[in-house]
Amino acid sequence: LYGMRTTALGMDLVAHLAQIRAQGGPGGGGSPSYGYDLEDGIAVMGLHGMMMKHLPSLAEGTSTALLRLAVRTAKTDAHVRGAMIHADTPGGTVKGTQDLLDDIAALAAVKPVYVYAEDQLASAGYYAGTGATRIYANASAWVGSLGTYGVVYDTSKAAEIQGVKVEVISARELKGAGEPGTEITDAQRAEWLEMIKVMDGFFIAAFAQGRGMTEARADELADGRLHIAAKAVQLGLIDGVKSYEEAMSELRDNPTPLRPAKGRAAGGQVKAKATGLETLPQPRRATMPEASTPPEAAEPTPAAPTTPAAPDPQPQPAA
C-alpha cells in the first residue's frame, strides 16, 4: 500500500488518464493504438522494460498486444521499407509473446526487421526478437536468460499463524490448486511443472528455428544465463556488435536480405520433448525464441512487483 501511495503521489494523473484513453482503456471508448516513428522509410519501435500482454494502468513497460499493432501496421504501410525494434528489456510473461513473435516474423518475411539490443535483451524479449531478420547489440549488452519458469506462493504457514485454516472444496482433484492459505502439494507442483515444460518446448523449438541451429544445441544454450554481447555473437544468439547508428545505417542503406518463412505454416507441429508430449499445435510464424534478466544477480530474474498481492492460483510462466 505504501508503494502504491508513493506511486500515486508522484504521478501526473491527467497524463496518466490520457494515456489510458489513447490505449483504449477505461473511459477510452476505442480500440488500442500504438505507433512508430518513421525515419527515412524505417519504422522505429520500442521494446522497453517488462513485457506483458496488457499493462496495468500504473505499470511501466511494453504491452505486447500494442506492439503487435505497430508491427502489423508497418507490414501494410507503403511508406515503410523496413523496421527497427529498439530493445532494452529483461523479458516478461509468456502471455502475448508468441503472438508478437509471429507478427515480427511475418513482417520480416516481406520487409527487413532489425532488433537492436541496448544493454539488455533477455527472456521473452529475446524470444520475440528472434523473429527478426537480424539482431545486433551494443558492446555492454547482456543477452540470453533463455528458459521458462513460474512462481507460486505457499501461504499455508502464514494462514496458520493468523489462526486461519483454508479448505478448498472441489469436484476435481486439481481444481482450486494454489488458493491462498493452502499448502502446495507434490501433485500440484508436478502438474505446474508439466505446464511450464510445455511452454518451454515451444520456446526451444522457436529459438532453434529462429537462429538456425539444432534443437539439441538450442536446448544446451537455454540454461538461464546471460551473456555479454561479444560472447552472445560467438554462441550464435545475435548477429554482431554495433552502435545503434551503424545498425540503422545498414538497415537503411544496405539491409540484409529478407528472412525466409520456413516451416512455420499454420497447423504445423512443434515437438515438446521435455514434456513427453509427442506434438503440439504450432502457431504461425517464420522464426522465434525467448529469455530472462539482469547481470547483477547471480541467478538472473526478471523484474517483478515488489509487493505481490494475493498469489495467482496458477503459476504464470515467465520468459
Disulfide bonds with the S-S distance in Angstrom:
none
